[in-house]
Amino acid sequence: MSELNDERRRMADAYDADPLAVNRTVIEKYRANGSNVGQPFGGPRGMLLLTTTGARAGKRHPAPMMYCRDGDRLVVFASNAGAPAHPGWYRNLVARP
């Protein structure tokens, strides 16, 4: 268990330093392994790639995120890891639903 905690800490530190680099790595693992990115994310259940269209340039952007089920719906949270501003994917989704 402490090994998993160490891995989560390393991932959190890497995310703090460069969140886009971590997201690119997660997206690569997700696509290469049939949606199973493994630890520290808990495997294929509870993670999805949400692709939005950029609000300004119109470019497509995938974003890995955790989700919860609400009946037949998948619910995602625009928490931006606790940052005061919404994440880019949320702003893109509002601009281009």
C-alpha positions as a Markdown table, in Angstrom:
| # | Residue | x | y | z |
|---|---|---|---|---|
| 1 | Met | 0.0 | 0.0 | 0.0 |
| 2 | Ser | 2.8 | 2.4 | 0.7 |
| 3 | Glu | 4.2 | 1.8 | -2.8 |
| 4 | Leu | 0.8 | 3.0 | -4.2 |
| 5 | Asn | 0.9 | 6.0 | -1.9 |
| 6 | Asp | 4.4 | 6.8 | -3.1 |
| 7 | Glu | 3.3 | 6.5 | -6.8 |
| 8 | Arg | 0.3 | 8.8 | -6.1 |
| 9 | Arg | 2.7 | 11.4 | -4.5 |
| 10 | Arg | 5.1 | 11.2 | -7.4 |
| 11 | Met | 2.1 | 11.7 | -9.8 |
| 12 | Ala | 0.8 | 14.6 | -7.8 |
| 13 | Asp | 4.2 | 16.3 | -7.8 |
| 14 | Ala | 4.6 | 15.7 | -11.5 |
| 15 | Tyr | 1.1 | 17.1 | -12.1 |
| 16 | Asp | 1.9 | 20.2 | -10.0 |
| 17 | Ala | 5.1 | 20.8 | -12.1 |
| 18 | Asp | 3.5 | 20.2 | -15.6 |
| 19 | Pro | -0.2 | 19.1 | -15.7 |
| 20 | Leu | -0.3 | 19.0 | -19.5 |
| 21 | Ala | 2.7 | 16.6 | -19.7 |
| 22 | Val | 1.0 | 14.3 | -17.1 |
| 23 | Asn | -2.3 | 14.4 | -19.1 |
| 24 | Arg | -0.5 | 13.5 | -22.3 |
| 25 | Thr | 1.1 | 10.5 | -20.6 |
| 26 | Val | -2.3 | 9.4 | -19.2 |
| 27 | Ile | -3.9 | 9.8 | -22.7 |
| 28 | Glu | -1.1 | 7.7 | -24.3 |
| 29 | Lys | -1.5 | 4.9 | -21.7 |
| 30 | Tyr | -5.3 | 5.0 | -22.0 |
| 31 | Arg | -5.2 | 4.6 | -25.7 |
| 32 | Ala | -2.4 | 2.1 | -25.8 |
| 33 | Asn | -4.0 | -0.2 | -23.1 |
| 34 | Gly | -7.7 | -0.2 | -24.1 |
| 35 | Ser | -8.6 | 2.4 | -21.4 |
| 36 | Asn | -6.7 | 0.7 | -18.6 |
| 37 | Val | -4.1 | 3.2 | -17.3 |
| 38 | Gly | -3.5 | 1.2 | -14.1 |
| 39 | Gln | -2.3 | 2.7 | -10.8 |
| 40 | Pro | -2.5 | 5.2 | -9.4 |
| 41 | Phe | -5.7 | 5.8 | -11.3 |
| 42 | Gly | -7.4 | 2.5 | -10.3 |
| 43 | Gly | -7.7 | 0.9 | -13.7 |
| 44 | Pro | -10.3 | 1.3 | -16.5 |
| 45 | Arg | -13.3 | 2.0 | -14.3 |
| 46 | Gly | -13.9 | 5.6 | -13.4 |
| 47 | Met | -11.8 | 7.2 | -16.1 |
| 48 | Leu | -12.7 | 8.5 | -19.5 |
| 49 | Leu | -11.3 | 10.7 | -22.2 |
| 50 | Leu | -13.5 | 13.8 | -22.9 |
| 51 | Thr | -12.7 | 15.4 | -26.2 |
| 52 | Thr | -13.8 | 19.1 | -26.6 |
| 53 | Thr | -13.4 | 21.6 | -29.4 |
| 54 | Gly | -11.3 | 24.6 | -28.5 |
| 55 | Ala | -13.3 | 27.8 | -27.9 |
| 56 | Arg | -10.9 | 30.0 | -29.9 |
| 57 | Ala | -8.9 | 27.9 | -32.4 |
| 58 | Gly | -11.5 | 25.1 | -32.9 |
| 59 | Lys | -8.9 | 22.4 | -32.4 |
| 60 | Arg | -9.9 | 19.1 | -30.7 |
| 61 | His | -8.5 | 18.5 | -27.2 |
| 62 | Pro | -8.8 | 15.2 | -25.3 |
| 63 | Ala | -8.8 | 15.4 | -21.5 |
| 64 | Pro | -8.5 | 12.5 | -19.1 |
| 65 | Met | -10.8 | 12.6 | -16.2 |
| 66 | Met | -12.5 | 10.6 | -13.5 |
| 67 | Tyr | -16.3 | 10.2 | -13.6 |
| 68 | Cys | -19.1 | 8.8 | -11.5 |
| 69 | Arg | -22.3 | 7.1 | -12.8 |
| 70 | Asp | -25.7 | 8.5 | -12.2 |
| 71 | Gly | -28.0 | 5.9 | -13.7 |
| 72 | Asp | -27.2 | 5.7 | -17.4 |
| 73 | Arg | -25.3 | 9.0 | -17.3 |
| 74 | Leu | -21.6 | 9.6 | -16.7 |
| 75 | Val | -20.9 | 12.6 | -14.5 |
| 76 | Val | -17.6 | 14.6 | -14.7 |
| 77 | Phe | -16.5 | 17.3 | -12.3 |
| 78 | Ala | -14.9 | 20.5 | -13.4 |
| 79 | Ser | -12.9 | 20.9 | -10.2 |
| 80 | Asn | -9.5 | 21.6 | -11.9 |
| 81 | Ala | -7.8 | 19.9 | -9.0 |
| 82 | Gly | -9.1 | 22.5 | -6.6 |
| 83 | Ala | -7.8 | 25.5 | -8.6 |
| 84 | Pro | -9.8 | 28.7 | -8.4 |
| 85 | Ala | -10.5 | 28.8 | -12.2 |
| 86 | His | -12.5 | 26.2 | -14.3 |
| 87 | Pro | -10.4 | 23.8 | -16.4 |
| 88 | Gly | -9.9 | 24.5 | -20.1 |
| 89 | Trp | -12.1 | 21.6 | -21.2 |
| 90 | Tyr | -15.0 | 23.1 | -19.2 |
| 91 | Arg | -14.6 | 26.5 | -20.9 |
| 92 | Asn | -14.4 | 24.8 | -24.3 |
| 93 | Leu | -17.5 | 22.8 | -23.6 |
| 94 | Val | -19.5 | 25.9 | -22.5 |
| 95 | Ala | -18.3 | 27.7 | -25.7 |
| 96 | Arg | -18.9 | 24.8 | -28.0 |
| 97 | Pro | -21.4 | 22.3 | -26.6 |
